[in-house]
Amino acid sequence: MTAAVRAAGAEVTVVGSGATQVLLDAVAAHGTVVWLAGPAGDESLARELGLRLAREPGLAELELMYGSWDPPGARLLDAVEVMDRLASPGGDPWKRAQTHRSLAGFLLEECYEAYDAISADDTDALREELGDVLLQVLLHARLAENLPEGERWTVDDVAGVLVDKMVRRNPHVFAGDEAGTLEEIEASWERIKRAEKARESVLDGIALSQPALALAAKILDRAGRIGLAVPPPLADGQVDPEARLGAGLLATVAAAREAGIDPEAALRRATLAYADAVRAAEREARGPGRP
């Protein structure tokens, strides 16, 4: 608060003790004084000052004003401050030693754990896991401040790009355009996105490092959006076992897409059911009193 008030051009004095008399002296000199209370509200000072003015009402008039609650997102500033301390000299040596590349696996891992919480409908776990994802975002942004001049950026740059993108791609909210149907909104989003990014292919922008099953579904979906009928390779026409298996899996993903089934979710469901069967078999094989 003191930094914000000073930035606005007001004079700020920090008082260590004896604040009541300091305030009264300042009122006598300036006419109006504002006391910025601490997190606990400085109730003892308010009580002492109120009693003093009750005895000597001519000294000043006292008005207690309660500020608004922190707006949504205010604790994000605390998170940025904590991360800055951790990644600054004297902070956490491990975090200071990281790079974007060394943290890449952690970012994926935290996203997967958040996905697990969603799959389990565990909203409490999701809240925690999203915090871990946010930690990765903040750490990457803080490390980027250490890049060479001309390459560095901050968490505010990350947020700024996001805000500009959201405003630009949602004209039905921020520019007074007609909302239309959900399909029309999605089509508008895609048109704006294409205009922003000069891409030569409908496949440009796909994250190629995502799991192969999800990657296959994404590529098939993108091709289908523009009506391209490019058949996947036939398994029988492949020369080696790995290529035949890959072509067969791709054909399965294509069939799942035609049937409106998410192949990633389907395989995950079947795999988790198999994991349950393995655990049950372990319990049966172990038997009572057996290791």
C-alpha positions in Angstrom: 0.0 0.0 0.0 2.8 2.4 0.9 4.4 1.8 -2.5 1.2 2.5 -4.4 0.4 5.6 -2.4 3.9 7.0 -3.0 3.7 6.2 -6.7 0.5 8.2 -6.8 2.5 11.3 -5.5 1.5 11.3 -1.9 3.9 11.7 1.0 4.2 8.6 3.2 5.7 8.5 6.7 6.3 5.2 8.5 5.8 5.4 12.2 7.4 3.0 14.6 5.7 3.9 17.9 3.6 6.7 19.5 1.4 6.9 16.4 -1.5 8.6 18.2 0.4 11.8 18.9 2.2 11.7 15.5 -1.2 11.6 13.8 -2.6 14.4 15.8 0.4 16.6 15.1 0.1 15.8 11.4 -3.6 16.8 11.5 -2.7 20.1 13.1 -0.1 20.7 10.4 -1.9 19.4 7.3 -5.6 19.3 8.1 -6.2 15.7 6.8 -4.2 12.6 7.5 -4.8 9.0 6.4 -3.5 6.1 8.4 -3.0 2.9 6.4 -3.8 0.1 8.8 -1.8 -3.1 8.8 -3.3 -6.6 8.0 -4.8 -6.9 11.5 -6.5 -3.6 11.3 -4.5 -1.8 14.1 -7.4 -1.9 16.4 -5.4 -0.8 19.4 -4.4 2.4 17.7 -8.0 3.1 16.6 -9.2 2.5 20.2 -6.5 4.7 21.7 -7.1 7.5 19.2 -10.9 7.3 19.7 -10.6 7.6 23.4 -8.2 10.6 23.0 -10.7 12.4 20.7 -13.6 11.5 23.0 -11.8 13.5 25.8 -10.6 16.3 23.4 -13.1 16.3 20.5 -11.7 19.6 19.2 -8.4 18.0 18.1 -9.7 16.2 15.1 -12.6 14.2 13.6 -12.0 10.5 13.3 -13.4 8.4 10.4 -12.8 4.7 10.1 -13.0 3.5 6.5 -12.8 -0.2 5.4 -11.2 -0.9 2.1 -12.5 -3.3 -0.4 -11.6 -7.0 -0.2 -8.8 -8.2 -2.4 -10.1 -8.6 -6.0 -10.1 -12.1 -7.5 -6.5 -13.0 -8.4 -4.9 -10.9 -5.8 -3.1 -13.9 -4.3 -1.4 -14.5 -7.7 0.7 -11.4 -6.8 1.8 -13.3 -3.6 2.7 -16.3 -5.7 4.8 -14.2 -8.1 6.5 -12.6 -5.1 7.3 -16.0 -3.5 8.6 -17.3 -6.7 10.8 -14.3 -7.2 12.3 -14.8 -3.8 12.9 -18.5 -4.4 14.6 -17.9 -7.7 16.7 -14.9 -6.6 20.1 -14.9 -4.9 19.7 -16.3 -1.4 16.7 -18.3 -2.4 16.3 -21.9 -3.4 19.5 -23.2 -5.1 17.6 -26.0 -6.9 15.2 -23.6 -8.6 18.0 -21.2 -9.5 19.8 -24.0 -11.2 16.9 -25.0 -13.5 16.4 -24.2 -17.1 13.4 -24.3 -19.4 14.6 -27.6 -20.8 15.3 -29.2 -17.4 11.8 -28.3 -16.2 10.0 -29.5 -19.3 9.3 -33.0 -17.9 8.0 -31.5 -14.7 5.5 -29.4 -16.6 4.1 -32.5 -18.4 4.0 -34.5 -15.1 2.0 -31.8 -13.3 -0.4 -31.5 -16.2 -0.9 -35.3 -16.2 -1.6 -35.2 -12.4 -4.2 -32.5 -12.9 -5.7 -34.6 -15.7 -5.9 -37.6 -13.2 -7.7 -35.4 -10.7 -10.2 -34.4 -13.4 -10.7 -38.0 -14.4 -11.4 -38.9 -10.8 -13.8 -36.0 -10.3 -11.7 -35.0 -7.3 -12.0 -31.2 -7.3 -10.0 -30.8 -4.1 -7.1 -32.6 -5.7 -7.6 -30.6 -8.9 -7.2 -27.4 -6.9 -3.9 -28.5 -5.6 -2.6 -29.9 -8.9 -3.5 -26.7 -10.7 -1.4 -24.9 -8.2 1.5 -27.2 -9.1 0.9 -26.4 -12.8 0.9 -22.7 -11.9 4.2 -23.1 -10.0 5.7 -24.4 -13.3 4.4 -21.3 -15.2 5.7 -18.9 -12.6 9.1 -20.6 -12.4 9.5 -20.6 -16.2 8.6 -16.9 -16.3 11.0 -16.1 -13.5 13.9 -17.9 -15.2 13.1 -16.0 -18.4 14.0 -12.8 -16.6 17.6 -14.1 -16.5 17.9 -14.5 -20.3 20.2 -12.2 -22.2 19.0 -8.7 -23.0 16.6 -8.7 -25.9 15.4 -12.2 -25.1 14.1 -11.9 -21.5 10.5 -11.6 -20.6 8.4 -11.7 -17.4 5.2 -13.2 -16.0 3.5 -9.9 -16.9 4.5 -10.5 -20.5 2.9 -13.9 -20.3 -0.3 -12.5 -18.8 -0.3 -9.6 -21.3 -0.1 -11.9 -24.3 -2.9 -14.0 -22.9 -5.2 -11.1 -22.2 -4.7 -9.6 -25.6 -5.4 -13.0 -27.2 -8.6 -13.5 -25.2 -9.9 -10.1 -26.0 -9.0 -10.4 -29.7 -10.5 -13.8 -30.1 -13.8 -13.1 -28.3 -15.3 -10.1 -30.1 -18.7 -11.3 -29.1 -17.8 -10.4 -25.5 -15.4 -7.5 -25.8 -16.3 -5.8 -29.2 -20.1 -6.0 -29.2 -20.4 -8.6 -31.9 -23.3 -10.9 -32.0 -22.6 -14.1 -30.1 -24.5 -16.5 -32.3 -24.4 -20.2 -31.8 -21.6 -22.2 -30.2 -20.7 -23.4 -33.7 -20.5 -19.8 -35.0 -18.4 -18.8 -32.0 -15.9 -21.6 -32.7 -15.8 -20.8 -36.4 -15.1 -17.1 -35.5 -12.3 -18.2 -33.1 -10.7 -20.3 -35.9 -11.0 -17.4 -38.4 -9.3 -15.0 -36.1 -6.6 -17.5 -35.2 -5.8 -18.1 -38.9 -5.6 -14.4 -39.5 -3.1 -14.0 -36.5 -0.8 -16.8 -37.5 0.4 -17.1 -41.1 0.3 -20.9 -41.4 0.9 -22.9 -44.6 -0.8 -26.1 -43.3 -3.8 -26.9 -41.2 -1.4 -29.1 -39.2 0.8 -26.2 -38.2 0.7 -25.5 -34.5 -0.1 -29.1 -33.4 2.1 -30.1 -30.4 4.1 -32.9 -31.9 5.5 -34.0 -28.5 2.1 -35.1 -27.2 1.4 -38.8 -26.8 1.3 -40.6 -30.2 -2.4 -41.7 -29.8 -3.6 -38.2 -29.0 -1.3 -36.8 -31.8 -2.9 -39.2 -34.4 -6.4 -38.1 -33.3 -5.4 -34.4 -33.5 -3.9 -34.7 -37.0 -6.9 -36.7 -38.3 -9.3 -34.1 -36.8 -7.4 -31.2 -38.4 -7.5 -32.8 -41.8 -11.2 -33.6 -41.4 -12.0 -30.0 -40.6 -11.1 -28.8 -44.1 -12.6 -31.9 -45.8 -9.3 -33.5 -46.8 -9.9 -37.2 -47.6 -6.3 -38.5 -47.1 -6.6 -42.2 -46.3 -4.2 -43.5 -43.7 -1.5 -46.0 -44.8 -2.6 -49.6 -45.1 -0.9 -52.0 -42.6 -0.5 -54.7 -45.2 1.5 -52.4 -47.4 4.2 -51.8 -44.8 7.6 -53.6 -45.0 8.5 -54.0 -41.4 6.6 -55.0 -38.3 6.8 -51.6 -36.5 5.4 -49.8 -39.6 2.6 -52.4 -39.9 1.7 -52.0 -36.2 1.8 -48.2 -36.5 -0.4 -48.2 -39.6 -2.8 -50.5 -37.9 -3.0 -48.3 -34.8 -3.5 -45.2 -37.0 -6.4 -47.0 -38.8 -7.9 -47.8 -35.4 -7.7 -44.1 -34.3 -9.3 -43.1 -37.6 -12.2 -45.6 -37.0 -12.6 -44.3 -33.5 -12.9 -40.8 -34.8 -15.5 -41.8 -37.4 -17.5 -43.4 -34.5 -17.2 -40.3 -32.4 -15.0 -42.1 -29.8 -12.0 -40.5 -28.1 -9.3 -43.1 -28.7 -7.1 -41.7 -25.9 -9.9 -42.0 -23.4 -10.9 -45.4 -24.6 -7.4 -46.8 -24.3 -6.9 -45.2 -20.9 -10.2 -46.8 -19.7 -9.2 -50.2 -20.9 -5.7 -49.9 -19.5 -6.9 -48.8 -16.1 -9.4 -51.7 -16.1 -6.5 -54.0 -16.9 -4.5 -52.5 -14.1 -7.3 -53.3 -11.7 -7.3 -56.9 -13.0 -3.5 -57.1 -12.4 -3.9 -55.9 -8.8 -6.7 -58.5 -8.2 -4.6 -61.2 -9.6 -1.7 -60.2 -7.3 -4.0 -60.4 -4.2 -5.3 -63.8 -5.3 -1.8 -65.1 -5.9 -0.5 -63.8 -2.7 -3.1 -65.5 -0.6 -3.6 -65.2 3.2 -0.3 -65.0 5.0 1.8 -65.3 1.8 4.3 -62.7 0.6 
